[in-house]
Amino acid sequence: MTKQSVVFWSGGKDCMSALEKMQEKNGEIAYLVTTFDETSRRVPFHGIHIRLIESQAESLQIPLMKIPIPPQASNEEYESILQRALTTLKKQGVEQVVYGDIHLEDLRQYKEALLEPLGLSASFPLWDQSTEDVAKQFLQKGYEALICGINCERIEDEELGELYTVDFLDRYKSRIDPCGENGEFHTFVQDGPLFTKPVQPVIWKKTHTMYDRYKYLELDLDEKTY
């Protein structure tokens, strides 16, 4: 008997691949769960407006739980807000939280420790797979994703707003993990087999810089096409 699950959702390719893996196993997905800055209305570090995340969920036909986080919240505040929301889901019958992590053991341990007091388990359907294989499968299945954030020490600025493709991976194969597992880049999925219709973002070429080496675009929903 499969557990009722929620997928922790950033809008990018790895959470999409994790969702697909769960659905292949006939896992019951109760919600997508997204945290976002309550002031900017954007996913932290990605620049993706929450309206785009809502549109992804609508196209995937999965309910979305949105968790607003105050700007510059401490890690303790973030954890407290997240745990309260997950406790609400547990009362509705949710048993596990699904993540798209692949190799980073410290992140896995952190997430498992965060869920343990709540009586929830963590699931990592992509865990320990070859990131080259995960990337290849994502693209071969026909998913389409935009590069919305980069580490400027690894990737050139002009890649922002471009598609995540085999050519992109070939250009940077000696400098990045194919899935950006070490924070080299972030993506937003705008189309693919699980969508009932594409989600078309408006790309603002205005960029934001963090810690002198990370840049990300602002992506908004194109209301004309949705």
matplotlib code that plots the C-alpha trace (Angstrom):
import matplotlib.pyplot as plt

x = [0.0, 1.5, 1.9, 0.1, 2.8, 3.5, 6.2, 8.4, 8.2, 10.5, 9.2, 12.5, 13.5, 14.6, 11.3, 9.5, 11.6, 10.9, 7.2, 7.3, 9.1, 6.5, 3.6, 5.3, 5.1, 1.4, 2.3, -0.6, 0.4, -1.9, -0.1, 2.8, 4.4, 6.1, 7.7, 7.9, 8.9, 5.7, 6.9, 8.3, 5.9, 8.8, 10.5, 13.7, 16.9, 15.0, 13.0, 10.0, 6.7, 4.3, 1.6, 3.8, 4.0, 0.2, 0.0, 2.3, 0.1, -3.0, -1.5, -0.3, -3.8, -2.3, -3.3, -0.7, 0.1, 1.7, 3.8, 4.7, 8.0, 8.8, 11.7, 15.1, 13.5, 16.1, 16.6, 14.7, 11.7, 11.7, 11.8, 9.0, 6.7, 7.4, 6.8, 3.5, 2.3, 3.5, 1.7, -1.5, -0.9, -0.1, -3.5, -5.0, -3.3, 0.0, 2.8, 5.8, 7.5, 9.2, 12.3, 14.3, 17.8, 20.2, 23.6, 24.0, 24.1, 24.1, 20.9, 19.2, 20.1, 18.8, 15.5, 15.0, 15.8, 13.3, 10.5, 11.3, 9.6, 6.5, 6.2, 6.7, 9.2, 11.3, 11.4, 14.2, 13.2, 16.2, 18.7, 22.2, 21.3, 23.7, 23.0, 24.0, 21.2, 18.7, 19.4, 19.3, 16.0, 14.4, 15.3, 14.6, 11.0, 10.4, 10.5, 11.3, 13.0, 14.5, 17.7, 16.6, 19.6, 23.3, 26.6, 28.5, 31.8, 30.7, 28.3, 28.2, 25.5, 24.1, 22.7, 20.1, 16.7, 17.9, 16.6, 18.2, 19.4, 21.9, 24.0, 24.1, 25.3, 27.9, 29.2, 29.7, 30.3, 33.8, 32.5, 29.1, 27.1, 24.5, 21.7, 23.3, 23.5, 26.1, 24.1, 25.6, 22.2, 18.4, 15.6, 11.9, 9.9, 7.5, 6.3, 6.4, 4.5, 2.8, 1.5, -2.0, -0.8, 2.4, 3.1, 4.6, 6.6, 7.5, 11.3, 12.5, 16.1, 16.7, 18.9, 19.6, 22.9, 23.5, 26.8, 28.7, 28.4, 24.8, 22.5, 18.8, 16.1, 12.6, 10.0, 6.3, 3.2, 2.2, -1.5, -2.3, -1.4, -2.7]
y = [0.0, 3.3, 6.2, 9.5, 12.0, 15.6, 16.8, 19.7, 21.9, 24.7, 24.6, 23.1, 20.0, 17.8, 18.1, 17.4, 14.2, 13.2, 13.7, 11.6, 8.8, 8.8, 8.7, 5.8, 3.9, 4.9, 7.0, 9.1, 12.8, 14.9, 18.2, 20.1, 22.2, 25.5, 28.1, 31.6, 35.1, 36.8, 40.2, 39.5, 36.6, 34.7, 31.4, 32.2, 32.1, 31.3, 34.5, 32.5, 34.3, 32.2, 32.7, 30.6, 27.9, 28.0, 27.6, 24.6, 23.0, 23.7, 22.2, 19.2, 18.9, 18.6, 20.8, 23.3, 24.2, 27.7, 28.5, 32.2, 33.0, 36.5, 38.2, 37.5, 35.0, 33.1, 29.4, 28.7, 30.8, 29.0, 25.6, 26.5, 27.8, 24.8, 22.3, 23.9, 23.6, 20.0, 19.2, 20.4, 18.0, 15.1, 15.6, 15.2, 11.8, 12.7, 10.3, 11.4, 14.3, 13.8, 15.7, 15.9, 15.7, 13.3, 13.2, 15.8, 13.7, 16.7, 18.1, 14.7, 14.3, 17.9, 17.2, 13.8, 15.4, 18.2, 15.7, 13.1, 15.0, 15.3, 11.6, 12.1, 10.2, 11.7, 10.1, 10.7, 8.9, 10.2, 9.3, 8.1, 8.0, 9.2, 12.9, 12.5, 9.9, 12.0, 15.0, 12.8, 11.2, 14.6, 15.9, 12.7, 12.7, 16.1, 18.3, 22.0, 24.1, 27.6, 28.4, 31.0, 31.1, 30.6, 30.5, 33.1, 31.4, 28.4, 29.6, 32.7, 35.4, 35.0, 31.5, 33.2, 32.8, 30.2, 26.6, 23.8, 21.6, 18.9, 21.7, 23.6, 20.5, 19.9, 23.4, 23.2, 19.5, 20.1, 22.8, 21.7, 18.8, 17.9, 18.5, 21.5, 19.4, 21.7, 24.9, 25.7, 26.6, 26.5, 25.8, 26.5, 23.8, 25.3, 22.2, 18.4, 15.2, 15.6, 19.1, 19.5, 22.7, 24.7, 27.4, 30.4, 32.8, 36.4, 36.7, 40.0, 40.5, 42.4, 40.2, 40.0, 39.1, 37.2, 36.7, 38.2, 35.1, 34.0, 35.6, 35.0, 36.4, 37.4, 35.2, 36.2, 34.5, 35.6, 36.0, 36.3, 32.7, 31.0]
z = [0.0, -1.1, 1.4, 0.8, -0.1, -0.8, -3.1, -2.0, -5.0, -6.4, -10.0, -11.3, -13.1, -10.2, -8.3, -11.6, -12.1, -8.5, -9.0, -12.2, -10.4, -7.7, -10.2, -12.0, -8.7, -8.4, -5.4, -4.2, -4.4, -2.1, -2.6, -4.1, -1.3, -2.0, 0.3, -1.0, 0.2, 1.4, 0.3, -3.2, -3.8, -5.3, -4.6, -2.7, -4.8, -8.0, -8.7, -9.7, -8.9, -6.9, -9.6, -12.0, -9.3, -9.0, -12.8, -12.8, -10.2, -12.1, -15.3, -13.3, -11.7, -8.2, -5.3, -4.1, -0.5, -0.4, 2.6, 2.9, 4.6, 6.0, 4.2, 6.0, 8.3, 10.4, 9.8, 13.1, 11.9, 8.6, 10.2, 12.6, 9.8, 7.7, 10.5, 11.4, 7.7, 7.5, 10.8, 9.2, 6.2, 8.5, 10.2, 6.7, 6.2, 4.6, 5.6, 3.7, 1.9, -1.4, -2.4, -5.6, -4.0, -5.7, -3.9, -1.1, 2.1, 4.5, 2.9, 3.1, 6.8, 7.5, 5.9, 7.6, 10.9, 10.3, 9.6, 12.3, 15.2, 13.1, 12.5, 8.7, 6.5, 3.7, 0.3, -2.3, -5.5, -7.4, -4.7, -5.7, -9.4, -12.1, -12.5, -16.2, -16.5, -14.7, -16.9, -20.1, -19.2, -18.3, -21.8, -23.7, -22.3, -23.8, -20.7, -21.4, -18.7, -18.5, -16.7, -14.2, -11.8, -12.1, -10.3, -12.2, -11.4, -13.4, -16.0, -18.3, -17.7, -21.2, -20.3, -18.0, -19.6, -22.1, -22.3, -20.4, -23.3, -24.3, -26.0, -22.7, -20.9, -23.5, -23.3, -19.5, -19.0, -17.4, -15.1, -13.7, -12.5, -15.2, -12.7, -11.0, -7.8, -6.3, -6.9, -10.4, -11.8, -11.2, -13.6, -14.2, -16.0, -18.5, -20.5, -20.5, -20.5, -17.1, -18.0, -19.4, -21.0, -21.1, -18.5, -20.3, -18.2, -18.8, -18.5, -17.1, -18.1, -14.8, -12.7, -9.0, -7.5, -4.3, -2.4, -5.3, -7.4, -7.8, -10.3, -11.0, -13.2, -12.2, -13.9, -14.0, -15.4, -18.9, -18.2, -21.9, -22.6, -19.4]

ax = plt.figure().add_subplot(projection="3d")
ax.plot(x, y, z, "-o")
ax.set_aspect("equal")
plt.show()
